[in-house]
Structures are given as structure tokens and as C-alpha cells.
């Protein structure tokens, strides 16, 4: 069975905007204060980054 891979160009600004929308909708309600919410967003961006090794 052959697998076809499709390469799609991604607009980084649009991708980040959509991620922020999802973050606000799904994750942000769990954080009352701004500082922990920003740390959680930074952590999520780190996990989604292209770095080979990821740790907290």
C-alpha cells in the first residue's frame, strides 16, 4: 500500500493566530491569573516547536 505525502505551505502568522484562538477557548479558562496563562502558552509553543529535544 503506497502512502502519498502532501506538502502544504503554512502561513506562520495565521497558524499562530489559530493556535491562540484554540488556546483561549480550551486552555485559558483553567488559568485565572495572566502570568500562569502566559507560561502555559509558552510551554505549549515549546512542545510544538521543531526542536529535537524538549523538556520542562
C-alpha positions in Angstrom: 0.0 0.0 0.0 1.5 3.3 -1.1 1.3 6.4 1.1 1.1 9.7 -0.5 2.6 12.6 1.4 1.3 16.1 0.6 3.5 19.2 1.4 1.5 22.3 2.2 2.8 25.7 2.8 1.8 27.1 6.2 1.5 30.8 6.9 3.2 31.1 10.4 1.1 34.2 11.3 -2.1 32.5 10.5 -1.0 29.3 12.3 -0.1 31.2 15.4 -3.4 33.2 15.3 -5.4 30.0 15.1 -3.3 28.4 17.9 -4.1 31.5 20.1 -7.8 31.2 19.4 -7.8 27.5 20.4 -5.7 28.2 23.4 -8.1 30.9 24.6 -11.0 28.6 24.0 -9.6 25.4 25.5 -6.7 26.1 27.9 -7.0 29.7 29.2 -10.2 29.1 31.2 -8.2 27.0 33.6 -5.9 29.8 34.5 -7.4 32.8 36.4 -4.2 34.8 36.5 -2.4 36.2 33.5 1.1 35.0 34.4 0.4 31.3 34.7 -1.7 31.5 31.5 1.3 33.1 29.6 3.7 30.4 31.0 1.3 27.7 29.8 1.1 29.2 26.3 4.9 29.4 26.2 5.2 25.8 27.3 2.7 24.7 24.6 4.6 26.6 21.9 7.8 24.9 23.1 6.2 21.5 22.8 5.0 22.3 19.3 8.4 23.6 18.2 10.7 21.9 15.8 13.4 21.3 18.5 14.8 17.8 18.7 14.8 17.7 22.5 12.1 19.1 24.7 11.9 19.3 28.4 10.3 21.5 31.0 
